[in-house]
Amino acid sequence: MTAVARLVTVVDLRADESDAHTMSVSARHEAVLADGRHILLLDGRGWTSALMHFRTPDDGALREDVTDIWAVTSIEEIEKSARTVVAPDEPFAGYTREELEDGHWAHLSDVLRQQGVIADARELKQLPHDVTLSERLLARVRS
């Protein structure tokens, strides 16, 4: 039986929803098995960030101070956000952080079991978690 070697979150640009003021990305969370296969754990994740500054000049008129979001967004920020959107939820409705974490890792373990891979939830939590940015997202961040 093949073991899970690491976790990876693949982040891609939602080109139709992104422009100079808006960064919209999708995130797909996968388990990478020791034999190189990838198993989808979470899909439909992602986020949108918008950049808009307003300033009031000395004359009192309100105008927009336009800045390109891609010029002020780093790869490290995207990687951090990617890890957040595939992580356990923050506590809500009386749940503790521990309960939500246990539920999250148990869910991922169940997804793997449905694909024929047995992985302990506690062991999954300890695995390395890489973030990979698509080429088109990297090109946009670096432009």
VMD Tcl script that draws the C-alpha trace (Angstrom):
set ca {
  {0.00 0.00 0.00}
  {1.31 3.43 -0.94}
  {1.77 6.01 1.80}
  {1.13 9.74 1.63}
  {4.50 11.51 1.31}
  {3.39 15.14 1.47}
  {0.56 17.58 0.89}
  {0.53 20.17 -1.85}
  {-1.76 23.08 -2.59}
  {-1.79 24.17 -6.23}
  {-2.73 27.82 -6.71}
  {-3.85 29.16 -10.08}
  {-4.93 32.50 -11.44}
  {-8.60 33.04 -12.20}
  {-7.74 35.14 -15.24}
  {-11.33 36.12 -16.04}
  {-11.75 37.59 -12.54}
  {-8.34 39.26 -12.17}
  {-7.06 42.63 -13.34}
  {-4.72 45.37 -12.09}
  {-6.91 45.98 -9.02}
  {-8.15 42.46 -8.29}
  {-6.32 39.21 -7.69}
  {-8.54 36.14 -7.81}
  {-7.05 32.69 -7.42}
  {-8.18 29.11 -6.98}
  {-6.57 26.59 -4.65}
  {-6.61 22.80 -5.01}
  {-5.32 20.71 -2.07}
  {-3.81 17.31 -2.87}
  {-2.06 14.42 -1.21}
  {1.09 13.29 -3.00}
  {1.68 9.59 -2.59}
  {5.09 7.95 -2.31}
  {4.59 6.49 -5.81}
  {4.07 10.00 -7.24}
  {0.30 9.86 -7.68}
  {-1.79 12.85 -6.58}
  {-5.16 12.50 -4.85}
  {-7.49 15.48 -4.68}
  {-8.42 16.32 -1.09}
  {-10.11 19.73 -1.38}
  {-11.24 21.67 -4.43}
  {-13.23 24.83 -4.92}
  {-11.05 26.81 -2.53}
  {-9.46 30.16 -3.23}
  {-9.76 33.85 -2.53}
  {-10.04 37.26 -4.08}
  {-8.14 40.34 -2.98}
  {-8.89 43.83 -4.21}
  {-6.68 46.84 -3.91}
  {-8.20 50.26 -3.83}
  {-6.85 53.30 -2.03}
  {-8.59 56.58 -1.68}
  {-6.89 59.73 -0.59}
  {-8.00 63.23 0.03}
  {-5.65 65.83 -1.40}
  {-5.17 69.21 0.22}
  {-8.05 70.66 -1.82}
  {-10.53 68.28 -0.11}
  {-11.50 66.44 -3.28}
  {-11.71 62.66 -2.97}
  {-9.85 60.71 -5.63}
  {-8.60 57.21 -6.10}
  {-4.92 56.45 -5.65}
  {-4.56 53.59 -8.13}
  {-1.94 50.94 -7.44}
  {-1.40 47.66 -9.26}
  {-2.21 44.81 -6.86}
  {0.37 42.63 -8.59}
  {3.13 45.11 -7.74}
  {2.39 44.83 -4.01}
  {1.60 41.09 -3.73}
  {4.43 38.68 -2.97}
  {4.75 34.99 -3.65}
  {5.17 34.48 0.10}
  {1.81 36.20 0.78}
  {0.08 33.97 -1.75}
  {1.67 30.85 -0.25}
  {0.56 31.87 3.25}
  {-3.02 32.53 2.09}
  {-3.08 29.20 0.23}
  {-2.16 27.32 3.40}
  {-4.88 29.21 5.27}
  {-7.71 28.43 2.83}
  {-7.06 24.68 2.98}
  {-6.48 24.59 6.75}
  {-9.08 23.85 9.43}
  {-11.67 26.57 9.95}
  {-11.40 29.07 12.74}
  {-13.59 28.25 15.77}
  {-17.28 29.18 15.41}
  {-20.67 28.30 16.91}
  {-19.21 26.89 20.12}
  {-16.70 24.56 18.46}
  {-13.16 24.58 19.78}
  {-10.09 24.89 17.60}
  {-9.17 21.32 18.53}
  {-12.59 19.97 17.47}
  {-12.37 21.72 14.10}
  {-8.80 20.53 13.53}
  {-9.71 16.95 14.42}
  {-12.69 17.09 12.06}
  {-10.63 18.59 9.24}
  {-7.89 15.95 9.39}
  {-10.43 13.14 9.82}
  {-12.23 14.38 6.69}
  {-9.00 14.35 4.68}
  {-8.25 10.86 5.97}
  {-11.74 9.74 4.86}
  {-11.21 11.22 1.37}
  {-8.02 9.21 1.06}
  {-9.66 6.04 2.36}
  {-12.36 6.39 -0.33}
  {-9.51 6.32 -2.87}
  {-7.96 3.21 -1.32}
  {-5.25 4.97 0.70}
  {-5.11 4.45 4.45}
  {-3.68 7.48 6.25}
  {-3.96 8.37 9.91}
  {-5.38 11.87 10.49}
  {-2.66 12.71 13.04}
  {0.06 11.63 10.61}
  {-1.46 13.74 7.80}
  {-1.27 16.79 10.04}
  {2.50 16.28 10.44}
  {3.32 15.96 6.72}
  {5.20 18.63 4.78}
  {2.81 21.02 3.01}
  {4.11 22.59 -0.19}
  {2.43 25.33 -2.17}
  {2.87 25.39 -5.94}
  {1.90 28.42 -8.00}
  {0.89 27.92 -11.63}
  {3.10 29.38 -14.34}
  {0.47 31.95 -15.32}
  {0.10 33.09 -11.69}
  {3.87 33.32 -11.30}
  {4.08 35.34 -14.52}
  {1.44 37.77 -13.26}
  {3.08 38.22 -9.85}
  {6.48 38.79 -11.44}
  {5.26 41.19 -14.17}
}
mol new
graphics top color blue
foreach p $ca { graphics top sphere $p radius 0.5 }
foreach p [lrange $ca 0 end-1] q [lrange $ca 1 end] { graphics top cylinder $p $q radius 0.2 }
display resetview
